[in-house]
Amino acid sequence: MTRKRISSFPMPASRRFPLLLIGAFLALYLVWGSTKGEFRP
């Protein structure tokens, strides 16, 4: 995905997208950390 496509969205949903992205990233990080047994970045 290009950044131009994301920045071209003036909708209120654009504010919710970063939160969903961060939430998904944190969830994946927690799952990956739990499977490895280590919580080091």
N, C-alpha and C positions, 0 to 999 in steps of 0.2 A: 504493500500500500504506500501511496505517496503522501507526503505531508501536505501537499497542496490540496488534496482531496479532503483531508480532515479539516484544514483551516477554512475551507470554503463552506463549512456548515455553520450558519449563524443561529441554528436552532438551540433551544435550551438543553437538548439532549447532548450537545457537545460538552456541556459542563459535567454531565453524568458519566460520560465515556471514560475520562481519566480515572474517575473513582472506581469504575468497574474494572478497568485495566489493572490498577494497583491492587484491588481486592483479589483478582484472579492470580496475579503474580505472587502475592503473599500466600495465597492458598497453595499454589504449586510449590512455593518455597518451604512451607510448613510440611507438606506431604513428602517432599524430597528429603527434607531434614529428618523426618521421623523414620523414613525407610533406611536412611544411612545411619541413624542413631547419633548424628552429630548436628549441632545447630551453629556451626561456624560458617560465616559468610564466605 
